Amino acid sequence: MAQKKMGEILIENKLITELQLTEALELQKLFPGQTIGQLLCKLGYLNESDLSYILEQTGKRQRLTDILIRDKLISNEKLGNALALSKREDIPLYQALYKLRYLEEPQLARIIASQYDLSFVQIELQDIDADLARYINATFAQKRKIVPIAKIGSTLTLAMVYPLKLQELKELEASIRHRIIPVIATDSDIGRAQQRLYRSIAVQQPVTELVIEDFSDDNFGDLLSEGKAIDEPDVEEEVRKVTERDSIIVKLVNKIIFDASIKKASDIHIEPYPGKNDVIVRMRVDGHCTVYQRIPYRYKYAIPSRIKIMADLDIAERRRPQDGKINFKKFGPLDMELRVATMPTAGNLEDVVIRLLDTGKNVSLDQVGFSERNRLIFSDAMKKPYGLILVVGPTGSGKTTTLHSAIAGINSPEKKIWTAEDPVEITQNGLRQVQVNPRIGLTFAAALRSFLRLDPDVIMVGEMRDLETASIAVEASLTGHLVLSTLHTNSAAETVTRLLEMGLDPYSFSDSLICVLAQRLARTLCAECKAAYAPSAAEIQELVEEYGPEQFSRTGINPAELTLYRAVGCHSCGNSGYSGRMGLHELLECTDAIKGLIKRKVDTDLVRSQAMEDGMYSLKQDGILKIFNGLTDIHEVRRVCIK
């Protein structure tokens, strides 16, 4: 069915007549850039508020992205960067465009005005009457980024960066008992007008003034070309340069960090080499390291020094490792935290590794990638009033993310939850989170012992590194607390024997343990380009052999009906064929049979066999089931699963 046009909708709502629509259509032939709604308002046949209401209700409002693309105002690549920043920072697209300086303030304000059929104004400060301050509360004006700029009779002209919702505008009109004419102005103009009108408030700096440089991909070579060609850089001279705000080094470092964020990298590796070899910058995306840029050797001292200044580290100390944090909001357009570690390397140089932390962002337990059996057991375990839950795997396997996802599901005012972490990477409201610091004696064991005196319901310990921490965790779980922790072990069954070998009392341990979750992260196939295919009999047989023929027969899967997918590569996934990562899991439930084996201190193989009889899938089996669901491929499963 054909979509109704705006004129038809307005007639149906009895806002205009057919004759008035005909007149507007004739006028549109002379002004093809004007919409029917705009022309009807200019002819006096339609109120702007009625037009705005109809546009919002029917979804006929032009989208900002459509306007930008239609008028070729920015490239698709820049628009993609702005949309990514908008999603990451949870801000409107127009704010992301401001932050990235892809469009000048007046230009973008005019586009927003056109999108909402409003007038764009340039505010003249000297024309603003001080008496206007009594109509709009200062705090409300600052929060909504609005300011009254004129009043004629009972009509108030209200300038705003972005249009208020129609309902909010109606409520404001009722509150001040004046008709409001909304107009669009730039953030800077409104900030200055607020400062003049409400002299007692400190007006926030416009977001455009926080940006140092345009970070689009096409200017990296330009940045490098701005530097002067020199033979061998002088250390002291380079350190002096990085303290200058307009230094090319500042722009280079900000550009590297910004691009890493857009690519969703987890780590940045800065690797200088002796002599006249380039500085290599690598990024880890979805667990894979790739070379991002080669930077001329003349920056090999300056780039590490600049990063150390940002992290408040000692730039004069280059003989020992250092670590610190950067609040990048102070230096660029992204509100994010970075963890920095330096390491002295050969040739009097320093490597720097920067980890990008997604603070405050959780995923729900449903998004972790559990199979139905694992999800039910793990969810039930988190509802227990006391006991010990362990999540194990190598560094970077998503253990902390899984624990925080689980805690988010039980986080409520009725539960007091303490966490000891190193470092605190994910934050949640309602949790009391402690950063351990072994240098001052605040170890995991010390924090855990103190938590027991703070009336907790749930305790999370970042890692069980020693017998003392493990023993206190078991004791806490037996005295009425739910304790969660992580270990660096390869499998769920191996975790049980490892803790027994550390010296834990087998009876206390068996009574406290609820479950052990082993985890790996495998890359998922790109949904945009993955290709389906019918696997050969040999390929199916190979998968069945890797799964285990006997266990495979219990799954009820018909090999003849299987469709598999392969990685292809497209623009969305950077031609890798993969986009994002998912968890592969091995969940050992501490059944009565397992408790009996723990008390007898049996070896790993017996624990694993019993767990499999109880319904546990191995990591590789869980991965193969996800291959059958079209989520990943065998190459990824083999890469992350040892057995």
N, C-alpha and C positions, 0 to 999 in steps of 0.2 A: 504494500500500500504506500502511495507517494506521501512524503512528509509534507505537512501543511506549511504554507508560507506565512511570514509574519503578518502580512496584510489580512489574510483570512482569519488568523487567530484574533487579531484586534477587532474585526467585524463580529466574530462569534461572541466576544466578550462585550459587545455593544459599546466599545470605546471610540469607534469612528464609524462613518457611513461609507457605503460603496463609492459615492461621489467624491468624498474626501480622499479615499484611497486612489481613485483614478487621477485626481489632480496631483497627488504626491508622485505617482508613477510617471506622469508626464514631466514633472520637474526633475525626476531622477535622470531622465535622458540628457538633461543639461548638466547635471552634477553627478556623474556616475560613481564618484568616490564616496557619496553620501548614502547611508542606509535609509530604508523606508521610514524606520522609527525616528531617525534624526530629522528627516524632512517634515514628517507630520508634526513634530514638536516645534520646528521653526515656523510652520504654517499656522501654529496655534490650535491645531485640531486635537492634540494629545499632550497630556501632562507628562513631564519627565519622570515623576514618581510612578505613574501608571505604566509607562514604558519599561522602567526598571523592574517593576514587579513581574510583568509578563515575561520579560527576558529571563529572569531568574527561575520562574515557575516552569517555563517550557524548555529550558536549556538552550535557548537561541543565542545566548550571549557569546560573542566571539571569544575564543580562547587566546590567551596571550601568545602561546606557542604558534598558533595558526597565523597571527598577525606578523610575528617576527619572521616566519618562513616565507609567507606570502610577499611581504615587502622586502625580502632579502636583506634584513637589517643585521643579522649575524649568521655565521656559518653553522651548519648542522653540528659540527664538532664542538663549537663553543656552546651551542644550545644544550648539547649532551652533557658538557661539563657543568653548566648551570643547573640542569635538572638533577644531576648527581649530587651537587652541593646542596640543593634544596631538600633532597631526600635525606641526606646524611645529617644536615643541621636542623631538619624539621622546621624550615622557614619557607615563606612563600617564594615563588619563582622570581618575582620582581626584586626581592631582597638579595637573592643569589646573584642576579644580574648586576645589582648595585655593587655588591661585595667584590665581584670579579672585574668590575669596571669594563664590562663588555659594551655598555652603552653609557653615554653621559647622562647625568641626572635630568636635565631639561628634556632630552630626547625621550627617555623612558617615561617621564611624567606625562609627556604629550601622548605617548602610545596608550598609557592607562586611561587618560582622559577620553581618547577616541574609543577605546574598548567599551567604556561605560557611558558613552554619550554625554560626557560632562565637559565643562570648560576648563582649560588650563590657564592659570594666572601666575604672573610674577609678582610677588608680594613687595609692595613699597612700604618699608618700615615706618617712614614719617607720616604715612596716611592712616596708621592704625590708632584708633582712639583708645586711650587707656581704660575708659569706662567699659569696654567690651569684656574685660576680664571677669566681670561679675556674672556673665551668662554661662560660661563653661568652667567647671572646676579645674584647677591647675593640674592636679594629679591625673584626673580623667583625660585631660587634653594631652598630657605627656604620654600616657599609656597608649592612647589611640592614635597619636601623632596627628592631632587636629588643632586648629587655632581659628577663632573668630576674627575676621579681617574687616568686616563692614556691617553696618546696620542702617536700613532705610525703613522707617515706620516700624511695622511688626515683623519685618523680614530680616533674617540674619544670614550673612554669607559666611559659610564655614569651609575653610581650606583644609585639605587632608592629603596625606601621601597616597592612601589607598581608600577607595570608597567604603564607608560604613555599610553594614547590612541594612536593608530597607526597614526591617522591624526595629533595629536599634535607632535608626534615624527618626522613625515615628515616635518612639518612646522619648527621645531627646527633645523633639518638638513639643510633646505634651508636657515635659518637665519644665522647659523654659518659657512655654506659652508663646512661642514665636515660630513662624514658618522658617524652615531652613533651606537655603540654596547651597547644595554641595558643589565645590569646585576642587580641582586637583592642583597641587603645587609641589615643588621639590622638597625633599627631606631637609635640605640645608636651609631653604627659605622658611619653612615651618619652624625649624629649630631656632632660628634667629628671631622670628616673630614671637615665639613662646618666651624667649629670654627677655624681650622688650616688654611683653604684656604681663608676664609673671616673674618679676625680677627676683623673687625670693627663692625660686627653684633653680637647681643646677640642671641645665638641659643636657641630655646625653649627646655625645659626639655622633654626627651622622655616620652611618656605616661606611659610606664611601671614603671617609677620611681615614679609615683603619687600614686601607689597602695600600701596599707599597708599590706593587707592580702588577701588570697584566701577565698572568701566568699561562697563557695559551701555548700550545705545543710548538707553534711556529716561531717562537722567539728565543729558543734555547741557543741556537747558533748565533743569533744577534747578541745575546748576553756574553757569550764567549769571545766574540769578535771585539767587544768593547775593551777587553783587557789588553795591556801592552805586552808585546813580545819581548821576553827577557831570557837570558841564558839559564841561570840558576837562581831561584828565588832566595831572598834573604829572610831568615826566620823572623827576626825582630821587625823588619819592614812589613812583612805580611801580617803579623799580629797587630801592628798599628792600624793597618788598613781595615781589619774586620771590626774595629770599634767605631768606624765611620758609618753612619746610618745610610748614606747614599752609595756605599761601596758596592761594586759589582759582585763581591762575594756574598753580601746580604741577599741580593736578588737571586743569585745562583742557588743558595741553600734553600731559600723559600720556594723557589721553583721546583727543586728536587722533592721537597716534602709535599708540596701541593699535588704534584703529579702522582706521587706514591699513594696519596689519599684517593685520588680519582680512580687509580687502577685497583684500589682496594688491596694494596700490598700490606702485609703484616710486618715486614722488616725492610730497612734500607741498609745496605752495606757500603761504606766508603772505604776504598782500598788503594792507598797511595803506594807507589813503587819507587825504589831508588833510581837515581840518574834521571834521564830524560824520557822515562816511560810514563804513559798516561795514567791519570787517576781513574780507576775503574769504579763505577757506581752500579751496584746490582740491587735488584728488588726481589723479594720473595712474595709471589702471588699464588694463592691456593696451594701453598707448600712447595712451590717450585721456584728456584732462583734463576733469574735471567738478567743479562747485562742490559742496563737501562741507558747509560751514557758513558762515553770515554771523555774525560775532561783533561785539557792540557796540563802537563806536569807543573807548570808555574803556580798552580793552585794547591799543590800537595800539602803545604803547611797552613794555608789560609782557611781552607774549608774545615778541617778538624778544629782549628782554633775558633772559628765563628760558631760552630756547634757547641763547643765547650763554654763559650760566653753565654749562649742562649740557655744552657743548662746550669749556669752558675758554678762551673767547675774551675779549677786552677789552671789557667792557660800556660803558666810558667812551668808547671810540673808535667814532664813528658817522659818520665822514667818508670812510672808505675800506672797500673790500671785505675781508672776512675769511673764512677757511675753517677747518674743524676737524672733529673726530669725536666722537661720543657713544657710550659703552658703555651702552646702555639698561638693562642688567641692574641697574645701580646705582640706577635710578629707578623701575622698574616691573616687571611680571611677565614681560616678554619678554627672552630672551637673544639680543640682536641688536645689530648695529652700525649707526650712522647717520652719514652724511656730511653736513655742514652748510656752506652757503655763504651769506653775507650780502652785500647790495648796497644802498648808500645811494640813496634815491629822493627825489623832490620832496616838499617840505614837512617837511624834517628828519626823514624817516622811514627805515625799513630794511625791505626785503623779505628774506625768508629762504626758502631752498629746502633741504629735507631729502631726501636719497636713502636709501632703506632697502636695506641690503646683506644679501644672503643668503650670509654668509661660511660657507665650509666645505661648501657644497652644490654638487655637480656633477650634471649629467645625462649619461647615457651617450650615445655617438655615435649609437646606434640611436634615441634619443629626440629628436635634433636636427631630424628631419623630412626627411632626405635621400631622394631617389629612389634606386632600386637602382643606376643607373649612377654617380651622384655619390658614393654611399656606398662603392662598390668602389674608385673612383679615389682618393678622399680617404683611405680606410683604407690602401691600398697606399702612398700618398705618405708617410703617417706611419711606415711601416716602413722607409723608405729610411735608409741610414746617414748621409747628408749631403745638403745641398741647401737650397733656399729655398721655403717655403710661405707664401703671403700670404692673409689674410682681410680683405675690404674691404667698406665700406658706411658709411652715416652714423652719427652718435652714436646709441646706443640700439638698434642693429640686431642685437645679440646676438653680436658678433664675439668678445668675450672669453669668453663662455660656450662658444662653439663650440671655441675654441682649448683651453680647459681640459678640455672633454670629450674632445678628441683626445689631449691629454697624459695624461689619466687612463688611456687605453687602453694607453699604452706606459710608464707610470710603474712602475718596478720597481727593486729594489736594484742591479741591474746597470747602470742608467743614471743618470748624474749630470745633473740638469736644473736650470738656472738661469733665473729669470725676472726681468725688470725691468718694473715696472708703475706706473701712476699713475692711481688708487690701486690698492693690492692689494685687490680686491673679493672674490675667491674664493680660498680657501686649500686646499691639499692636503698631506697628509703625504707626505714624500719629496721635495718640491720645496724648493729654496732660493730664496726670493722676496725681491726687493729693491724697496723703495719709492723711486722716484727723487725727487730734491729739487733742482730747478734753482737754487734760491737759494743753495745751498752748492756748486754745481758738479757735483752728481751727476745729470747728464743721461742720457738714453737712450744717447747715444754713449759717454759716460764709463763707464757701467755695462757696456755691451757690450764695450768695450775691456778692461775689467778681467776680465770673464768668461773671455776667451780665455786668461788666465793662471791660471785656476782649474780646468783639466782638465775641461771640460764635454763631455757627449755631445750634449745638446739645449739650445738657447737659445731663450727666448721674449722678444721685445722688444715692449713694449706698443704702440708706434706708431713708424712711420718718419716723423719730422717734417721731416727735412732730409737734404741730400746726404751729410753726414758719417755719420749713422746708417745710411743705406741702403748706403753704400760699405763700412762695416765689416761689415754683415750679409752682403753678397755675399762679401766676403773670407772671413768665418768659414765660410760655407756651402761654399766651395771648398777649405777646409783641413780637411775631415773632420768638420764639425758640421752637425746638422740645425737650421736656424734657422726660427722661426715669428714672424710679425709681422703688424700690421694697418696699414691705410691708410684715409684718408677719401676714397674715390673712388666714382663712381656705378656702374661696371661693371667686369667682369674685364678686358675688352679695353682699356678706358681706363686701367687701372692700369699696364699694360705701357708704354704711350706716355708716361704721366705720369712714370714713373721714368726713362725715357730722356731726357725733356725736362729732368729735374732734373740730368742730367749723368753718369749711370751709364755705365760702359763697356759697350757693347752685347755684346761677346764674353764678358766675364766674367758679365754678367747672364744671357745666354741659356744659358750652361753651368750656372749655379747654380739657375735657376728650375725648380721641379717642377710647381707648379700655383698658380692664383689662384682663390679662392672669393669671389664677390660674394654678399652676403646681405641680406635684408630680413626684417622680422617682420610677419606678417599675423595678425589675430585669427581664431581658429577658431570655427566655429559651435558653439553650446551643444548638447551631446549629449542633454540632457534634453528640449529643446523644438524642435530644428530640424525643419522640415517638408519631406518629399519631394514633388516635383511633376514632371510631365512637361513639359519645356521646349517652347516653340513652335518651329516651323521657323525663324522670324526670329531668335529668341534663339540657336539653335544656329549659324545662319549668322554672326551677329555674333561669337560666340566663335571660330569657325573663322577669320574674317577677322583677328581680333586675334592669333590664334596664328600665322597664316600658312598659307594653303591648301596650299602645296606641302609644308611641314614636317608639317602635320596629316595629310596622306595617308600619311605614313610611320609614323604612330603605330599604325595598324591599328584605330583606334577606330571603331565603327559609330555614327554620330550618332543613328540611329533607336532605339538601345537605351539611350541615355543617360537617367539619372535625376539631377536636380539637387536641391539643398536650399536653403531660404531661412531667414533668421533670423526667429524668432517673438518670443521673450522670455518668461521665467518667473522665479519667485522665485530659482532657483539662480544665474541669470546677471544678477540685478538688472534684469530686463526689457530687457536690451540685445540679447539674441539671440546674444551671443558669450561665450565663456568660455575664457580662456587664449590663447596665441599660438603660432604655428608658424613655422618658417623657410621662406623661398623662396630658392632657390639658383641660382647661375649658376657652373658650374665649368669653368674654362679649363685644359685639360691641356697642358703644354708639350711638344708633340710635336716631331719633327724639323722639320716644316713651320713650326711656330710659331717654333722657334729660328732658322730661316733668315730669317723676317720680322723678328725682333728685331735680328739682325745688320745688316740693311739699313735699320733704323730707319724702317719704313713707318708709315703713319698708322693710326688706330684702326679705321676701317672694314675695312681689309684683314685686320687681326688678328682682328676679330670674325667676318668671313666664313669665314676659315680654321678658326677654333675651332668654328663651327657645322658645317662640313663634317666636322670630327673628332668630332662627336657632341654638342657642347655645347647645352643648352637655355638660352634667355634667361630672365631672372627672371620675365617675364610668362608665358612658356610653361610654366615650372615651376609657377607659380601656377594657370594654367588646368587643368593636369593634376590638381592638387589639388582644384580645383572639381569635376572629373569624379569624384573619389574621395569627394565629399561632405564634405570637410574645411573648406572656406571658400566664399565667394561672390565674384562678379566685382567687387562694390563694394570689397571689401577689397583685391583684387589691383590694381585700378586706383589705389586710394589710395596704395599703397606703391611701385608700379612706374612709373617715368617713361615708359619706352618699351615 
